[in-house]
Amino acid sequence: MAIKSPVRLSRNEKGVSATASIRYDDASVRKIPFGDLRLADFTWSVPWRRFRSVHGQAHYSGRYASATTAGPVVYESRLELARLLLADMDPAVHGIYAQPCHLTARVGERVRRHVPDFLLVMGSGAVRVVNVKPANRLADPKITEALAWPGELVERHGWEYEIWSGADRVLLENVRFLAAYRRPGVVPETDVERAWESVRDGDQLADAERRLAAGRPDHEARPPLLALVWSGRLTTDLSRPLSGDWVLRRSV
């Protein structure tokens, strides 16, 4: 989703140009002119805001163990966690940075500051900056303006910009369920490869389970098949509730 603002970024007006400040794991901070910003600048970076959890806090935050990064990624709301799960399951996403930098730019007569929610590195080489905001807040002109100028800055730089407000409920429930199979070793690799060799393009999940079980209870054969769905080697229509009617497609 794109939001356009009538307020345009100013170039070097009153000595203020757009910059990105990045925090690193050695506690240093580097300020980079946004026009010079490169993906390599995020190597060894850490989230801009220091993660904190306080009893009784209003927001829902935490650390998600990402399969894509093989490490924790922070989030500050359930909606951010939902977008993070989708990114983690997407084979096209090869890197995820939470709160990647602190942006500063002059917008009209004001100096504005912003911390994006995520930066996604795509296998194609594209870079996507993502802001997560509930749909009911996008009608607020102040929110619209606050999200528009970072998008203009990012797109001017040749990167992609996304404002994400949610997805189909059944899809998200399926992805949350499948995320249980994201970690290597949860299902033995030998079982996953045996399932891959057994499943046929166009199989229904129940048929694939029955063939793979080979006399065992069918449900014992389900985990390796779901691990293949999580990894993207098998695909199916995730907008439908999980059932034996799921049609499995071999993607590689």
KOLKOLKE-794261 format. One record per residue: residue in three letters; x, y, z of N, C-alpha, C in turn. Coordinates in steps of 0.2 Angstrom, whole numbers, padded with zeros to 4 digits, always signed. Example, Ala and Ser with C-alpha at 12.3 -4.5 7.8 and 13.67 -1.06 7.14 Angstrom:
% residues 2
ALA+0066-0028+0039+0062-0022+0039+0066-0016+0039/SER+0064-0011+0035+0068-0005+0036+0064+0000+0039/
//
This chain:
% residues 252
MET+0004-0006+0000+0000+0000+0000+0004+0006+0000/ALA+0003+0011-0004+0007+0017-0004+0002+0023-0002/ILE+0005+0027+0002+0002+0034+0004+0006+0039+0001/LYS+0003+0044-0002+0006+0050-0005+0004+0056-0001/SER+0009+0060+0000+0008+0066+0005+0009+0072+0000/PRO+0005+0077+0001+0006+0084-0002+0012+0087+0000/VAL+0015+0085+0006+0021+0088+0008+0027+0085+0005/ARG+0031+0088+0002+0037+0085-0002+0043+0086+0002/LEU+0048+0082+0002+0054+0082+0005+0058+0088+0002/SER+0062+0092+0006+0066+0097+0004+0074+0094+0003/ARG+0077+0097-0002+0084+0094-0003+0089+0100+0000/ASN+0092+0098+0005+0098+0102+0008+0095+0108+0011/GLU+0089+0109+0012+0086+0115+0014+0088+0117+0021/LYS+0091+0123+0022+0094+0126+0029+0099+0121+0031/GLY+0102+0118+0027+0108+0113+0029+0106+0106+0032/VAL+0099+0105+0031+0097+0098+0034+0095+0094+0028/SER+0099+0088+0027+0098+0084+0022+0096+0077+0025/ALA+0093+0073+0021+0090+0066+0024+0096+0062+0026/THR+0096+0059+0032+0101+0054+0034+0098+0048+0037/ALA+0102+0043+0037+0100+0037+0041+0105+0036+0046/SER+0103+0035+0052+0108+0033+0058+0107+0026+0060/ILE+0112+0022+0060+0112+0015+0061+0116+0013+0067/ARG+0113+0009+0071+0116+0007+0078+0119+0000+0077/TYR+0125-0001+0079+0129-0007+0078+0130-0011+0085/ASP+0132-0017+0084+0132-0022+0090+0138-0020+0094/ASP+0142-0015+0092+0147-0013+0097+0145-0007+0100/ALA+0139-0005+0100+0136+0001+0103+0138+0008+0099/SER+0141+0007+0094+0142+0013+0090+0136+0015+0085/VAL+0136+0021+0083+0131+0024+0079+0134+0027+0073/ARG+0132+0026+0067+0134+0029+0061+0129+0033+0058/LYS+0130+0039+0056+0125+0043+0052+0127+0043+0045/ILE+0123+0042+0040+0125+0041+0033+0120+0045+0029/PRO+0122+0049+0025+0118+0053+0020+0113+0048+0016/PHE+0107+0049+0016+0102+0043+0014+0104+0042+0006/GLY+0106+0046+0003+0108+0045-0004+0114+0040-0005/ASP+0118+0040+0000+0124+0035+0000+0123+0029+0004/LEU+0116+0028+0006+0115+0022+0010+0115+0016+0006/ARG+0118+0010+0008+0119+0004+0005+0117-0002+0009/LEU+0115-0007+0006+0113-0013+0011+0118-0015+0015/ALA+0124-0015+0013+0130-0017+0017+0131-0013+0023/ASP+0128-0007+0023+0129-0003+0029+0125-0006+0035/PHE+0121-0011+0034+0117-0014+0039+0120-0020+0042/THR+0126-0022+0039+0129-0028+0042+0132-0026+0049/TRP+0130-0031+0054+0132-0030+0061+0127-0025+0064/SER+0122-0023+0061+0118-0018+0064+0113-0021+0069/VAL+0110-0017+0074+0105-0020+0079+0099-0015+0078/PRO+0093-0017+0081+0088-0013+0081+0089-0006+0084/TRP+0086-0001+0081+0087+0006+0084+0085+0007+0091/ARG+0079+0005+0092+0077+0006+0099+0079-0001+0103/ARG+0081+0001+0109+0083-0005+0113+0077-0008+0116/PHE+0077-0015+0115+0071-0019+0117+0070-0019+0125/ARG+0063-0018+0127+0062-0018+0134+0055-0021+0135/SER+0054-0024+0140+0048-0028+0142+0047-0026+0149/VAL+0041-0022+0151+0039-0020+0157+0032-0023+0159/HIS+0032-0026+0165+0025-0028+0167+0020-0023+0167/GLY+0014-0025+0163+0009-0020+0163+0009-0016+0157/GLN+0014-0016+0153+0015-0012+0147+0009-0012+0142/ALA+0007-0007+0139+0001-0007+0135+0003-0011+0128/HIS+0009-0010+0126+0010-0013+0119+0013-0020+0120/TYR+0012-0024+0115+0014-0031+0115+0020-0032+0111/SER+0026-0033+0114+0032-0034+0111+0036-0040+0113/GLY+0041-0042+0109+0045-0048+0110+0050-0049+0105/ARG+0053-0055+0105+0058-0057+0101+0056-0064+0097/TYR+0056-0064+0091+0054-0069+0087+0060-0073+0084/ALA+0060-0080+0085+0066-0084+0083+0065-0085+0075/SER+0068-0081+0071+0067-0081+0064+0071-0087+0061/ALA+0068-0091+0056+0071-0096+0052+0076-0092+0047/THR+0073-0086+0044+0077-0083+0039+0084-0080+0042/THR+0084-0077+0047+0090-0074+0050+0094-0079+0055/ALA+0091-0085+0057+0094-0089+0061+0095-0086+0068/GLY+0091-0081+0070+0092-0078+0076+0086-0074+0078/PRO+0086-0070+0083+0080-0066+0085+0079-0060+0082/VAL+0072-0058+0080+0070-0052+0077+0065-0049+0082/VAL+0066-0043+0084+0061-0040+0088+0055-0037+0085/TYR+0050-0037+0088+0043-0034+0086+0040-0030+0092/GLU+0036-0025+0090+0033-0021+0096+0025-0022+0096/SER+0022-0026+0092+0015-0027+0092+0013-0033+0089/ARG+0007-0036+0090+0005-0042+0087+0004-0041+0079/LEU+0003-0035+0077+0002-0034+0070+0009-0034+0067/GLU+0014-0032+0070+0021-0032+0068+0023-0040+0068/LEU+0021-0043+0073+0023-0051+0073+0020-0054+0067/ALA+0014-0052+0065+0010-0056+0060+0014-0054+0053/ARG+0016-0048+0052+0020-0046+0046+0027-0050+0046/LEU+0030-0051+0052+0036-0054+0053+0036-0062+0051/LEU+0030-0065+0053+0029-0072+0051+0028-0073+0044/LEU+0025-0068+0041+0024-0069+0033+0031-0068+0030/ALA+0035-0063+0032+0041-0062+0029+0046-0068+0030/ASP+0045-0071+0036+0050-0077+0038+0048-0083+0034/MET+0041-0084+0032+0039-0090+0028+0040-0088+0020/ASP+0041-0082+0018+0042-0081+0011+0049-0083+0009/PRO+0049-0087+0004+0056-0089+0001+0059-0084-0002/ALA+0056-0079-0005+0059-0073-0008+0063-0068-0003/VAL+0061-0069+0003+0065-0065+0008+0071-0068+0011/HIS+0076-0065+0010+0083-0068+0012+0086-0064+0018/GLY+0083-0059+0020+0086-0055+0026+0080-0051+0029/ILE+0080-0050+0036+0076-0046+0039+0079-0042+0045/TYR+0078-0036+0044+0081-0031+0050+0075-0027+0053/ALA+0074-0028+0059+0069-0024+0063+0072-0017+0065/GLN+0068-0012+0065+0070-0005+0067+0077-0004+0064/PRO+0078-0004+0057+0084-0004+0054+0088+0002+0055/CYS+0085+0008+0056+0088+0014+0056+0084+0020+0059/HIS+0087+0025+0060+0083+0031+0062+0084+0036+0056/LEU+0078+0038+0053+0078+0043+0047+0077+0050+0050/THR+0081+0055+0047+0080+0062+0048+0079+0065+0041/ALA+0074+0069+0040+0074+0073+0034+0070+0079+0035/ARG+0071+0084+0031+0067+0090+0031+0061+0089+0027/VAL+0055+0090+0030+0048+0090+0026+0045+0096+0026/GLY+0045+0100+0021+0042+0107+0021+0047+0111+0026/GLU+0044+0114+0031+0048+0118+0035+0050+0114+0042/ARG+0048+0108+0042+0049+0104+0048+0055+0099+0047/VAL+0059+0098+0052+0063+0092+0052+0059+0086+0055/ARG+0059+0081+0052+0055+0075+0054+0060+0069+0055/ARG+0057+0065+0059+0061+0059+0061+0057+0053+0061/HIS+0060+0047+0060+0056+0041+0059+0060+0035+0059/VAL+0058+0029+0063+0061+0023+0063+0056+0018+0059/PRO+0058+0015+0054+0054+0010+0050+0054+0004+0054/ASP+0048+0000+0053+0048-0006+0057+0052-0012+0055/PHE+0053-0013+0048+0057-0018+0045+0060-0016+0039/LEU+0066-0019+0038+0069-0019+0031+0070-0026+0029/LEU+0067-0028+0023+0067-0034+0020+0072-0035+0014/VAL+0077-0040+0014+0081-0041+0009+0079-0046+0005/MET+0077-0045-0002+0074-0050-0006+0080-0054-0010/GLY+0078-0060-0012+0083-0064-0015+0084-0061-0022/SER+0080-0057-0025+0081-0054-0031+0086-0048-0031/GLY+0088-0046-0025+0092-0040-0024+0088-0034-0022/ALA+0082-0034-0022+0078-0028-0020+0078-0028-0013/VAL+0077-0021-0010+0077-0020-0003+0070-0016-0002/ARG+0066-0019+0003+0060-0016+0004+0059-0014+0012/VAL+0057-0008+0012+0056-0005+0019+0049-0005+0021/VAL+0047-0008+0026+0040-0010+0028+0038-0006+0035/ASN+0033-0002+0034+0030+0001+0040+0023-0003+0042/VAL+0022-0005+0048+0016-0008+0050+0011-0004+0054/LYS+0005-0003+0051+0000+0001+0055-0007-0001+0054/PRO-0011-0002+0060-0018-0004+0059-0021+0000+0054/ALA-0026-0003+0050-0030+0000+0045-0034+0006+0048/ASN-0036+0005+0054-0041+0011+0056-0037+0017+0058/ARG-0030+0017+0058-0027+0023+0059-0024+0026+0053/LEU-0025+0023+0047-0023+0026+0041-0027+0032+0039/ALA-0033+0033+0042-0037+0038+0040-0035+0045+0044/ASP-0031+0044+0048-0028+0050+0052-0023+0054+0048/PRO-0025+0060+0046-0020+0064+0042-0013+0064+0045/LYS-0012+0065+0051-0005+0065+0054-0002+0058+0053/ILE-0005+0053+0054-0002+0046+0052+0000+0046+0045/THR-0005+0048+0041-0004+0048+0033+0003+0052+0032/GLU+0003+0058+0034+0009+0062+0033+0016+0058+0036/ALA+0015+0056+0042+0021+0052+0045+0023+0046+0041/LEU+0019+0043+0038+0021+0037+0034+0023+0039+0026/ALA+0020+0045+0024+0021+0046+0017+0028+0048+0016/TRP+0031+0053+0020+0038+0055+0018+0043+0050+0018/PRO+0043+0045+0023+0048+0040+0022+0048+0036+0016/GLY+0041+0035+0013+0040+0031+0007+0043+0035+0001/GLU+0042+0042+0001+0045+0046-0004+0053+0045-0004/LEU+0056+0046+0002+0063+0045+0003+0065+0038+0000/VAL+0062+0033+0002+0064+0026+0001+0064+0025-0007/GLU+0058+0027-0010+0057+0026-0017+0062+0030-0021/ARG+0063+0036-0019+0068+0040-0023+0075+0037-0023/HIS+0076+0033-0018+0083+0029-0017+0083+0023-0021/GLY+0077+0021-0024+0077+0015-0028+0075+0009-0024/TRP+0073+0010-0018+0071+0004-0014+0063+0004-0014/GLU+0060-0002-0012+0053-0003-0012+0050+0000-0005/TYR+0044+0002-0005+0041+0004+0001+0034+0001+0002/GLU+0033-0002+0008+0026-0005+0009+0024-0003+0016/ILE+0017-0001+0016+0013+0000+0022+0009-0006+0023/TRP+0009-0010+0028+0006-0016+0029+0001-0015+0035/SER-0006-0017+0034-0011-0016+0039-0014-0023+0041/GLY-0012-0028+0038-0015-0035+0040-0016-0039+0034/ALA-0018-0045+0035-0020-0050+0030-0026-0054+0032/ASP-0028-0059+0027-0033-0063+0029-0032-0067+0035/ARG-0037-0067+0039-0037-0070+0046-0035-0078+0045/VAL-0038-0082+0041-0036-0089+0040-0029-0090+0038/LEU-0027-0085+0033-0020-0086+0031-0015-0085+0036/LEU-0016-0080+0041-0012-0079+0046-0012-0084+0051/GLU-0018-0087+0053-0018-0093+0057-0014-0099+0054/ASN-0015-0100+0048-0011-0105+0045-0004-0104+0046/VAL-0001-0098+0044+0006-0097+0045+0008-0097+0052/ARG+0004-0095+0057+0006-0096+0064+0007-0103+0065/PHE+0003-0107+0063+0003-0114+0064+0009-0117+0061/LEU+0010-0116+0055+0016-0119+0051+0022-0116+0054/ALA+0023-0111+0057+0029-0108+0060+0032-0113+0065/ALA+0028-0117+0068+0030-0122+0073+0035-0127+0069/TYR+0035-0127+0063+0040-0132+0059+0045-0128+0056/ARG+0047-0122+0058+0052-0118+0054+0059-0120+0056/ARG+0060-0122+0062+0067-0123+0065+0070-0130+0062/PRO+0076-0130+0060+0079-0136+0058+0079-0141+0063/GLY+0078-0147+0062+0078-0152+0067+0072-0153+0071/VAL+0067-0149+0070+0060-0150+0073+0057-0156+0070/VAL+0058-0157+0064+0056-0163+0060+0063-0166+0057/PRO+0065-0172+0059+0071-0175+0056+0072-0174+0049/GLU+0078-0172+0047+0079-0170+0040+0078-0176+0035/THR+0079-0182+0038+0078-0188+0034+0070-0189+0033/ASP+0066-0187+0038+0059-0188+0037+0056-0183+0032/VAL+0059-0177+0032+0057-0172+0027+0059-0174+0020/GLU+0065-0177+0019+0067-0179+0012+0063-0185+0010/ARG+0061-0189+0014+0057-0195+0013+0050-0192+0010/ALA+0048-0187+0014+0041-0185+0012+0041-0181+0005/TRP+0047-0178+0004+0048-0174-0002+0048-0179-0008/GLU+0051-0185-0007+0052-0190-0012+0045-0193-0013/SER+0041-0194-0008+0034-0197-0009+0029-0193-0012/VAL+0029-0187-0010+0023-0182-0012+0023-0181-0020/ARG+0017-0181-0022+0016-0180-0030+0012-0173-0031/ASP+0014-0170-0036+0011-0164-0037+0004-0164-0038/GLY+0000-0161-0035-0007-0161-0035-0011-0166-0030/ASP-0006-0169-0026-0009-0173-0020-0013-0169-0015/GLN-0019-0172-0013-0022-0169-0007-0018-0171-0001/LEU-0018-0167+0004-0014-0168+0010-0015-0175+0013/ALA-0022-0177+0013-0023-0183+0016-0021-0189+0012/ASP-0021-0189+0006-0018-0194+0002-0010-0194+0003/ALA-0007-0189+0003+0000-0189+0004+0002-0192+0011/GLU-0002-0190+0016-0001-0193+0022-0001-0200+0022/ARG-0007-0203+0019-0008-0210+0019-0002-0214+0016/ARG+0000-0211+0010+0005-0214+0006+0012-0214+0010/LEU+0013-0209+0013+0019-0208+0017+0019-0212+0024/ALA+0013-0213+0027+0013-0217+0033+0014-0224+0032/ALA+0012-0227+0026+0014-0234+0025+0012-0238+0031/GLY+0006-0238+0033+0003-0243+0038+0003-0240+0045/ARG+0007-0234+0046+0007-0231+0053+0001-0226+0053/PRO-0001-0224+0059-0007-0219+0059-0005-0213+0054/ASP-0010-0211+0050-0009-0206+0045-0006-0199+0048/HIS-0008-0197+0054-0006-0191+0057+0001-0191+0059/GLU+0005-0197+0059+0012-0197+0061+0016-0194+0055/ALA+0013-0194+0049+0016-0192+0043+0015-0185+0041/ARG+0011-0181+0045+0009-0175+0043+0015-0170+0045/PRO+0019-0170+0050+0024-0165+0052+0029-0164+0046/PRO+0032-0169+0043+0037-0168+0037+0033-0164+0031/LEU+0027-0166+0030+0024-0162+0025+0022-0155+0026/LEU+0021-0153+0032+0020-0146+0034+0026-0143+0035/ALA+0032-0146+0036+0038-0143+0036+0040-0141+0029/LEU+0038-0145+0024+0039-0144+0017+0035-0138+0015/VAL+0029-0137+0017+0025-0131+0016+0028-0125+0019/TRP+0030-0125+0025+0033-0119+0028+0039-0117+0024/SER+0043-0122+0022+0050-0120+0018+0048-0118+0011/GLY+0042-0119+0008+0040-0117+0002+0042-0122-0004/ARG+0044-0127-0002+0045-0133-0007+0039-0136-0009/LEU+0034-0136-0004+0027-0137-0006+0023-0131-0005/THR+0018-0130-0009+0014-0124-0009+0006-0127-0009/THR+0002-0123-0006-0005-0124-0006-0009-0118-0005/ASP-0015-0118-0005-0020-0112-0004-0020-0111+0004/LEU-0016-0106+0006-0017-0105+0014-0022-0101+0016/SER-0027-0099+0011-0033-0095+0013-0038-0099+0015/ARG-0037-0106+0015-0042-0111+0017-0039-0114+0023/PRO-0044-0116+0028-0042-0119+0034-0038-0125+0033/LEU-0034-0127+0037-0030-0133+0037-0035-0139+0037/SER-0034-0144+0032-0038-0150+0031-0034-0154+0027/GLY-0037-0161+0027-0034-0166+0022-0036-0164+0015/ASP-0040-0159+0013-0042-0157+0007-0037-0152+0003/TRP-0032-0150+0008-0027-0146+0005-0023-0149-0001/VAL-0023-0145-0007-0020-0148-0013-0012-0145-0013/LEU-0008-0150-0013-0001-0149-0012+0003-0148-0019/ARG+0007-0143-0020+0010-0142-0027+0018-0142-0025/ARG+0021-0145-0029+0029-0145-0029+0031-0139-0032/SER+0035-0135-0028+0037-0128-0031+0044-0129-0034/VAL+0048-0134-0032+0055-0134-0034+0057-0141-0036/
//
